[in-house]
Amino acid sequence: MEKKVLIVEDSKLFLALLEKNIKRMEGFTPYLAKTYEEAQDLLRENEFYAAILDMVLPDAPNGEIVDLVTSKNIPSIVQTANDSQAFREKIAGKYLVDYVIKKGLSDVNYATSLVERISKNREIKVLIVDDSKLARIAVVRAIFQHQFVIYEAQDGEEALEILEEHPDVKIVFTDYHMPKMDGFEFVKNARKKFSKESMAIIVISSESDGDTSSRFIKNGANDYIKKPFTKEEFVGRMYQNLEIIELIEKTNTLNANLIEINHYNHDEQTRAYAKQKGIITNDLEGDAHWQADILYKSSDIMCGDLYSIHKKEDGSLFLYLLDGMGHGIQPSLTVFAATTILKQSVNVVASLEELLEKLLESLRGILAEDEQLSYSIFHISPDRKKVNYINGGMYPTYIRSNDEIITLKANSLPIMPWTPSLQPASVEVEHFRSLIVYSDGVIEEEFDSFDGDFKKLLFDDEAMKNIMHEVQSKKTEDDTTIVRLTYLE
């Protein structure tokens, strides 16, 4: 439904700014007039939702436009350069939403924000509680042009009945002294069901002692307005309380949405992690000759590490450990993709060189421009006398041959989209006993049971067991993987 807004303004600059602001508001259409006469023509032809009026026009210098528009019961905001006491007294009795001292862009923004405020108000319920009909009329007159849905009650008991029927009331104005149930008892009873964060109760009273106002506030009132009051003070305090409630509601909605999003993300990442773990291959489970001791732990739900161990028909082994750059979903997707490539290729290649060629070819189209993948990949010959390997950006790997330790340092760079080729190396092994490879997560932490000497883990089963237990029980900042491969005599 189109919401027509009448803008009457003789300044071309302010007229253009107001028009621009109204056009930005969804569902609102500005209609422009520079004179009283032009405004009359528009009023004859249209029904307006709201109006923004210049107090002084070339053909109506004494505010005649205000009387014309408000006589048609159109919620109106007045713009003026006059901030005198005489002016404020002049418009005090008029049915206006508000007036704005016209100085610059911020005032234009405020005037148009009031139009939006009126639109919101048509969904907001207000309850006025007072045994005096004249007092209720006075409050209605003060807020009538703000377009609230207004209910009235003669005492606290009737007010509670209305709240029971309309629990979405946002503001309650209540008198203190009333028959049946006074304002104080009403506030205490209302607060048993309606919180200060969901409904504002504003007490209006002529009681001047501070004890009365403090008792009301302590027992659940949001605010206390002492009679007599000006319309500006009344409306200002009303909106101050309303906006606090709206801010709380908005915050609660955002928090609820955030909780829902977090739950969704957690569930999706948990499913993704299960899929990620499902792609891990360990062909040595139950193998009579090989034992694999493995620690695999993500710092978050998803993991930026992945490993696998493949045993080929000829008895040779492929072992690889991949570590994606950074934290979060991107490195997890990268290592998942790389592991998929390796898993699909490992049984159709005859050498590590062929496997690396297929991996690099596929990764070039997957890695982001500034992304990199660190890796340690090994091919152990069937007779365990030769290990072909490539280490790109990972910590050294250690091989135990009898009681000798062979250190395999990084011999390549991490894979990036522009990496030209991957060149593995080889090492001769007299009598292969064990191998250990690990990601950097375990290096970046301090552990009571481990001094960082991975060589001794090749000999010491108890030390291996302790570090695995401690890493599992500790919150680590990075993903952590340790794979120890042992040949059983």
C-alpha positions as CSV (number, residue, x, y, z in Angstrom):
1,M,0.0,0.0,0.0
2,E,1.4,3.4,-1.0
3,K,2.0,5.8,1.9
4,K,1.7,9.3,0.5
5,V,3.8,12.0,2.3
6,L,3.0,15.7,1.7
7,I,6.1,17.9,1.8
8,V,5.4,21.6,1.8
9,E,8.7,23.6,1.7
10,D,9.7,26.8,-0.2
11,S,13.5,26.1,0.1
12,K,14.6,24.2,-3.0
13,L,17.5,22.7,-1.0
14,F,15.4,21.4,1.9
15,L,12.6,20.3,-0.5
16,A,15.1,18.2,-2.5
17,L,16.7,16.7,0.7
18,L,13.3,15.7,2.1
19,E,12.2,14.2,-1.2
20,K,15.4,12.2,-1.4
21,N,15.0,10.8,2.1
22,I,11.3,9.9,1.7
23,K,12.0,8.1,-1.6
24,R,14.6,5.9,0.3
25,M,11.9,4.7,2.6
26,E,10.2,1.6,1.3
27,G,6.5,2.1,0.6
28,F,6.5,5.9,1.0
29,T,5.9,8.4,-1.9
30,P,6.7,12.1,-1.6
31,Y,4.3,14.8,-3.0
32,L,5.8,18.2,-3.2
33,A,4.4,21.7,-2.8
34,K,6.3,25.0,-2.5
35,T,3.3,27.2,-1.6
36,Y,0.0,27.1,0.3
37,E,-1.9,27.1,-2.9
38,E,-0.1,24.1,-4.3
39,A,-0.6,22.2,-1.1
40,Q,-4.3,22.9,-1.3
41,D,-4.5,21.4,-4.7
42,L,-2.7,18.2,-3.6
43,L,-4.9,17.9,-0.5
44,R,-8.0,18.0,-2.7
45,E,-6.7,15.1,-4.9
46,N,-5.0,12.8,-2.4
47,E,-5.2,11.2,1.0
48,F,-2.0,11.6,2.9
49,Y,-0.3,9.3,5.4
50,A,1.8,12.1,7.0
51,A,3.1,15.6,6.2
52,I,6.3,17.7,6.7
53,L,5.4,21.4,6.7
54,D,7.4,24.6,6.5
55,M,5.9,27.1,9.0
56,V,6.5,30.1,6.8
57,L,5.4,30.1,3.1
58,P,5.4,32.9,0.5
59,D,1.6,32.9,0.4
60,A,1.0,31.8,4.0
61,P,3.6,33.5,6.3
62,N,1.9,32.9,9.7
63,G,1.7,29.1,9.8
64,E,-1.7,28.8,8.0
65,I,-0.4,25.6,6.3
66,V,-0.3,23.9,9.7
67,D,-4.0,24.6,10.5
68,L,-5.0,23.5,7.0
69,V,-3.2,20.1,7.1
70,T,-3.9,19.2,10.7
71,S,-7.6,20.1,10.2
72,K,-7.7,17.0,7.9
73,N,-6.3,14.9,10.7
74,I,-3.0,14.3,8.9
75,P,0.0,13.6,11.3
76,S,2.3,16.5,10.7
77,I,5.9,17.5,11.4
78,V,6.7,21.2,11.3
79,Q,10.0,22.6,10.1
80,T,11.0,26.1,11.2
81,A,13.9,28.3,11.8
82,N,12.1,30.0,14.7
83,D,13.1,28.7,18.1
84,S,11.6,31.4,20.2
85,Q,9.4,30.9,23.3
86,A,6.6,32.7,21.5
87,F,6.7,30.2,18.7
88,R,6.7,27.2,21.0
89,E,3.7,28.6,22.8
90,K,2.0,29.2,19.5
91,I,2.2,25.6,18.3
92,A,1.8,24.0,21.8
93,G,-1.9,23.6,21.3
94,K,-1.8,22.3,17.8
95,Y,-2.1,18.6,16.9
96,L,1.5,18.0,15.7
97,V,3.8,15.0,15.9
98,D,6.7,17.3,16.6
99,Y,8.6,20.4,15.3
100,V,12.1,20.5,14.0
101,I,14.4,23.5,14.0
102,K,15.6,23.7,10.5
103,K,19.4,24.1,10.3
104,G,21.0,21.3,8.2
105,L,21.0,17.7,7.0
106,S,20.6,16.2,10.5
107,D,17.4,18.1,11.0
108,V,16.1,16.8,7.6
109,N,17.0,13.3,8.6
110,Y,15.2,13.7,11.9
111,A,12.0,15.0,10.3
112,T,11.8,12.1,7.9
113,S,12.6,9.6,10.6
114,L,9.5,10.8,12.4
115,V,7.5,9.8,9.4
116,E,8.9,6.3,9.8
117,R,8.2,6.5,13.5
118,I,4.5,7.2,12.8
119,S,4.4,4.1,10.6
120,K,5.7,1.9,13.4
121,N,3.4,3.5,15.9
122,R,0.3,2.2,14.1
123,E,1.2,-1.2,15.4
124,I,2.0,-0.1,19.0
125,K,-0.6,-0.3,21.7
126,V,-0.7,2.2,24.5
127,L,-2.8,2.0,27.7
128,I,-3.9,5.1,29.7
129,V,-5.0,4.4,33.3
130,D,-6.7,7.2,35.2
131,D,-10.1,7.6,37.0
132,S,-10.4,11.1,35.6
133,K,-11.8,11.2,32.1
134,L,-10.4,14.7,31.6
135,A,-6.9,13.5,32.6
136,R,-7.2,10.6,30.1
137,I,-8.3,13.0,27.4
138,A,-5.3,15.2,28.1
139,V,-2.9,12.2,27.6
140,V,-4.8,11.2,24.4
141,R,-4.5,14.7,23.0
142,A,-0.7,14.7,23.7
143,I,-0.1,11.5,21.8
144,F,-3.1,11.4,19.3
145,Q,-1.2,12.5,16.3
146,H,1.5,9.9,16.9
147,Q,-0.9,7.2,15.6
148,F,-0.8,4.7,18.5
149,V,-3.5,2.2,19.1
150,I,-4.9,3.6,22.4
151,Y,-6.8,1.8,25.2
152,E,-8.2,3.5,28.3
153,A,-9.0,2.2,31.8
154,Q,-10.5,3.9,34.9
155,D,-8.5,2.0,37.5
156,G,-5.9,-0.6,38.1
157,E,-8.3,-3.6,38.0
158,E,-9.7,-2.6,34.6
159,A,-6.2,-2.0,33.4
160,L,-5.1,-5.5,34.4
161,E,-8.1,-6.9,32.5
162,I,-7.1,-5.0,29.3
163,L,-3.5,-6.2,29.6
164,E,-4.7,-9.7,29.9
165,E,-6.7,-9.3,26.7
166,H,-3.9,-7.3,25.0
167,P,-0.5,-8.6,26.4
168,D,1.4,-6.8,23.6
169,V,0.8,-3.3,25.0
170,K,4.1,-1.5,25.0
171,I,3.4,1.6,27.1
172,V,1.2,2.2,30.1
173,F,0.5,5.7,31.5
174,T,-1.0,5.4,35.0
175,D,-2.2,7.8,37.6
176,Y,-1.3,7.2,41.3
177,H,-4.6,7.8,43.2
178,M,-7.5,5.7,41.8
179,P,-10.4,3.8,43.3
180,K,-10.5,0.0,43.6
181,M,-6.7,-0.4,42.8
182,D,-4.4,2.5,42.9
183,G,-1.4,3.1,40.6
184,F,1.1,1.6,43.1
185,E,-0.8,-1.7,43.5
186,F,-1.4,-1.8,39.7
187,V,2.3,-1.5,39.0
188,K,3.2,-4.3,41.4
189,N,0.5,-6.6,40.0
190,A,1.4,-5.8,36.4
191,R,5.1,-6.6,37.0
192,K,4.2,-10.1,38.0
193,K,3.5,-10.9,34.4
194,F,5.0,-8.1,32.3
195,S,8.7,-7.2,32.6
196,K,10.2,-3.7,32.4
197,E,12.0,-4.8,29.2
198,S,8.7,-5.7,27.4
199,M,6.3,-3.0,28.7
200,A,7.1,0.5,29.9
201,I,5.0,1.8,32.8
202,I,5.1,5.6,33.2
203,V,3.5,7.0,36.3
204,I,1.9,10.4,36.0
205,S,1.3,12.1,39.4
206,S,1.1,15.4,41.1
207,E,2.9,14.0,44.2
208,S,6.0,16.1,44.6
209,D,7.9,14.2,47.3
210,G,10.8,12.1,46.1
211,D,9.7,9.1,48.2
212,T,6.7,8.5,46.0
213,S,8.7,8.4,42.7
214,S,11.4,6.2,44.2
215,R,8.9,3.7,45.5
216,F,7.3,3.5,42.1
217,I,10.6,3.0,40.3
218,K,11.8,0.4,42.9
219,N,8.6,-1.6,42.4
220,G,8.7,-1.7,38.7
221,A,7.8,1.6,37.0
222,N,10.1,2.6,34.2
223,D,9.6,6.4,34.6
224,Y,7.8,9.0,36.7
225,I,6.4,12.3,35.3
226,K,5.3,14.9,37.7
227,K,2.2,17.1,36.9
228,P,2.1,19.7,35.4
229,F,4.3,18.8,32.4
230,T,4.8,20.2,29.0
231,K,3.8,18.2,25.9
232,E,7.4,18.2,24.7
233,E,8.6,16.6,28.0
234,F,5.8,14.1,28.0
235,V,6.3,13.0,24.4
236,G,10.1,12.9,24.8
237,R,10.0,10.7,27.9
238,M,7.4,8.5,26.2
239,Y,9.7,7.9,23.2
240,Q,12.7,7.5,25.4
241,N,11.1,4.5,27.1
242,L,9.6,3.1,23.9
243,E,12.9,3.2,22.1
244,I,14.6,1.4,25.0
245,I,12.1,-1.4,24.8
246,E,12.4,-1.6,21.0
247,L,16.2,-1.7,21.3
248,I,15.9,-4.6,23.8
249,E,13.5,-6.4,21.5
250,K,15.8,-5.8,18.6
251,T,18.8,-7.1,20.6
252,N,16.8,-10.1,21.7
253,T,15.8,-10.9,18.2
254,L,19.4,-10.5,16.9
255,N,20.6,-12.7,19.8
256,A,18.0,-15.4,19.0
257,N,18.9,-15.2,15.3
258,L,22.6,-15.5,16.2
259,I,21.9,-18.5,18.4
260,E,19.9,-20.1,15.6
261,I,22.7,-19.4,13.1
262,N,25.3,-20.7,15.5
263,H,23.3,-23.9,16.0
264,Y,23.0,-24.3,12.3
265,N,26.7,-23.7,11.7
266,H,27.6,-26.1,14.5
267,D,25.4,-28.8,13.1
268,E,26.6,-28.3,9.6
269,Q,30.2,-28.3,10.6
270,T,29.7,-31.4,12.8
271,R,28.3,-33.2,9.8
272,A,31.1,-31.9,7.6
273,Y,33.7,-33.1,10.1
274,A,32.1,-36.5,10.1
275,K,32.4,-36.6,6.3
276,Q,36.0,-35.3,6.6
277,K,37.0,-38.1,9.0
278,G,35.2,-40.5,6.7
279,I,37.6,-39.8,3.9
280,I,40.6,-40.8,6.0
281,T,42.0,-44.1,5.0
282,N,44.1,-46.4,7.2
283,D,44.8,-49.7,5.5
284,L,46.9,-50.9,8.4
285,E,44.1,-51.5,10.8
286,G,44.4,-55.2,11.8
287,D,47.6,-55.6,9.7
288,A,49.8,-58.3,11.2
289,H,53.1,-56.5,10.2
290,W,52.3,-52.8,10.7
291,Q,51.1,-50.6,13.5
292,A,49.9,-47.1,13.2
293,D,49.6,-44.9,16.3
294,I,47.6,-41.8,15.4
295,L,46.6,-38.6,17.1
296,Y,44.1,-36.5,15.1
297,K,42.6,-33.5,16.7
298,S,41.0,-30.3,15.4
299,S,41.2,-27.0,17.3
300,D,37.7,-26.2,16.2
301,I,34.9,-28.4,14.7
302,M,36.4,-28.6,11.3
303,C,40.0,-29.6,10.9
304,G,42.7,-28.1,8.6
305,D,44.8,-31.3,8.8
306,L,44.1,-34.6,7.0
307,Y,46.1,-37.8,6.7
308,S,45.8,-41.3,5.2
309,I,47.8,-44.5,4.9
310,H,47.4,-46.7,1.8
311,K,48.8,-50.2,1.5
312,K,49.2,-51.3,-2.2
313,E,48.9,-54.8,-3.5
314,D,52.7,-55.0,-3.9
315,G,53.1,-54.3,-0.1
316,S,54.4,-50.7,-0.5
317,L,52.9,-48.0,1.6
318,F,51.8,-44.4,0.8
319,L,51.5,-42.1,3.9
320,Y,50.6,-38.5,3.7
321,L,49.8,-35.7,6.1
322,L,48.3,-32.4,4.8
323,D,48.0,-29.1,6.6
324,G,45.9,-26.3,5.1
325,M,46.9,-22.7,5.7
326,G,44.9,-20.7,8.3
327,H,41.9,-21.6,10.4
328,G,38.2,-22.3,9.6
329,I,36.4,-23.8,6.7
330,Q,38.7,-22.9,3.8
331,P,41.7,-24.9,4.9
332,S,39.4,-27.8,5.8
333,L,37.9,-27.8,2.3
334,T,41.4,-27.6,0.8
335,V,42.8,-30.6,2.6
336,F,39.5,-32.5,1.9
337,A,39.9,-31.8,-1.8
338,A,43.6,-32.8,-1.8
339,T,42.9,-36.0,0.2
340,T,40.2,-36.9,-2.3
341,I,42.6,-36.4,-5.2
342,L,45.3,-38.5,-3.5
343,K,42.8,-41.2,-2.5
344,Q,41.5,-41.5,-6.1
345,S,45.0,-41.6,-7.6
346,V,47.1,-43.7,-5.2
347,N,46.0,-47.0,-6.6
348,V,46.5,-46.1,-10.2
349,V,50.0,-44.7,-10.0
350,A,53.3,-46.6,-9.8
351,S,55.4,-43.9,-8.2
352,L,55.4,-40.9,-5.9
353,E,56.3,-38.7,-8.9
354,E,53.1,-39.7,-10.7
355,L,51.0,-39.1,-7.6
356,L,52.5,-35.6,-7.1
357,E,51.8,-34.7,-10.7
358,K,48.1,-35.6,-10.4
359,L,47.9,-33.8,-7.1
360,L,49.5,-30.6,-8.4
361,E,47.5,-30.5,-11.6
362,S,44.2,-30.7,-9.6
363,L,45.2,-28.3,-6.8
364,R,46.1,-25.5,-9.2
365,G,42.4,-25.0,-9.9
366,I,41.3,-25.3,-6.3
367,L,43.7,-23.1,-4.3
368,A,42.9,-19.5,-3.7
369,E,45.4,-16.9,-5.1
370,D,47.2,-16.4,-1.8
371,E,46.5,-19.9,-0.3
372,Q,49.0,-22.6,0.3
373,L,49.0,-26.2,1.4
374,S,51.8,-27.8,3.4
375,Y,52.4,-31.5,3.1
376,S,54.5,-34.6,3.9
377,I,54.1,-37.5,1.5
378,F,56.0,-40.8,1.7
379,H,56.2,-43.9,-0.4
380,I,57.8,-46.8,1.4
381,S,59.0,-49.7,-0.8
382,P,57.7,-53.2,-0.3
383,D,61.1,-54.3,1.2
384,R,61.2,-51.2,3.4
385,K,64.7,-50.4,2.1
386,K,63.8,-47.2,0.3
387,V,61.6,-44.2,1.3
388,N,60.7,-41.7,-1.4
389,Y,59.4,-38.5,0.2
390,I,58.6,-34.9,-0.2
391,N,58.2,-32.4,2.6
392,G,56.7,-29.0,1.7
393,G,56.7,-26.5,4.6
394,M,56.3,-29.1,7.3
395,Y,58.6,-29.9,10.3
396,P,61.2,-32.6,9.9
397,T,60.1,-36.3,9.7
398,Y,62.2,-38.9,11.6
399,I,62.8,-42.5,10.5
400,R,64.3,-45.1,12.8
401,S,66.5,-47.7,11.1
402,N,67.7,-50.1,13.8
403,D,68.8,-47.6,16.4
404,E,69.8,-45.0,13.9
405,I,67.6,-41.9,13.4
406,I,67.3,-40.5,9.9
407,T,66.1,-36.9,9.7
408,L,64.1,-35.9,6.6
409,K,63.9,-32.1,6.5
410,A,61.7,-30.0,4.3
411,N,62.9,-30.3,0.7
412,S,60.2,-28.3,-1.0
413,L,57.9,-25.3,-0.6
414,P,54.2,-25.5,0.2
415,I,51.9,-25.9,-2.8
416,M,50.5,-22.7,-4.2
417,P,48.5,-22.1,-7.4
418,W,51.7,-21.1,-9.3
419,T,53.9,-24.0,-8.0
420,P,55.6,-25.3,-11.2
421,S,56.4,-28.8,-10.1
422,L,57.1,-31.1,-7.2
423,Q,60.4,-33.0,-7.0
424,P,60.6,-35.8,-4.4
425,A,63.8,-37.2,-2.9
426,S,64.7,-40.6,-1.6
427,V,66.6,-42.2,1.3
428,E,68.0,-45.6,1.6
429,V,67.1,-47.4,4.8
430,E,69.0,-50.4,6.1
431,H,66.4,-51.8,8.5
432,F,63.2,-49.8,8.7
433,R,61.7,-49.8,12.2
434,S,59.4,-46.7,12.5
435,L,58.6,-43.3,11.2
436,I,56.9,-40.3,12.8
437,V,55.3,-37.3,11.1
438,Y,53.4,-34.5,12.7
439,S,51.7,-31.1,11.9
440,D,52.7,-27.8,13.6
441,G,49.9,-27.8,16.2
442,V,51.8,-29.9,18.6
443,I,54.9,-27.6,18.2
444,E,53.0,-24.5,19.1
445,E,51.8,-25.8,22.5
446,E,53.6,-26.5,25.8
447,F,53.0,-29.9,27.3
448,D,54.0,-31.3,30.7
449,S,54.8,-34.7,29.3
450,F,56.6,-33.7,26.2
451,D,59.7,-31.6,25.6
452,G,59.4,-31.4,21.8
453,D,61.9,-34.2,21.0
454,F,60.0,-36.3,18.5
455,K,63.0,-38.6,18.0
456,K,62.4,-40.3,21.3
457,L,58.8,-41.1,20.4
458,L,60.2,-43.6,17.9
459,F,61.6,-45.6,20.8
460,D,59.4,-44.8,23.8
461,D,55.8,-46.1,23.7
462,E,55.0,-44.7,27.1
463,A,56.0,-41.2,25.9
464,M,53.9,-41.6,22.8
465,K,50.9,-42.6,24.9
466,N,51.4,-39.6,27.3
467,I,51.6,-37.0,24.6
468,M,48.6,-38.3,22.8
469,H,46.6,-38.3,26.0
470,E,47.7,-34.7,26.9
471,V,47.0,-33.3,23.5
472,Q,43.5,-34.9,23.5
473,S,42.6,-33.4,26.9
474,K,43.9,-29.9,26.2
475,K,42.4,-27.1,24.3
476,T,44.9,-26.4,21.5
477,E,45.1,-23.3,19.3
478,D,45.8,-25.2,16.1
479,D,44.9,-28.5,14.5
480,T,47.2,-31.3,15.7
481,T,48.1,-34.6,14.0
482,I,50.8,-37.1,14.9
483,V,51.2,-40.4,12.9
484,R,53.8,-42.9,14.1
485,L,54.2,-45.9,11.8
486,T,56.0,-49.0,13.2
487,Y,57.0,-52.2,11.4
488,L,56.3,-55.2,13.7
489,E,59.1,-57.9,13.6
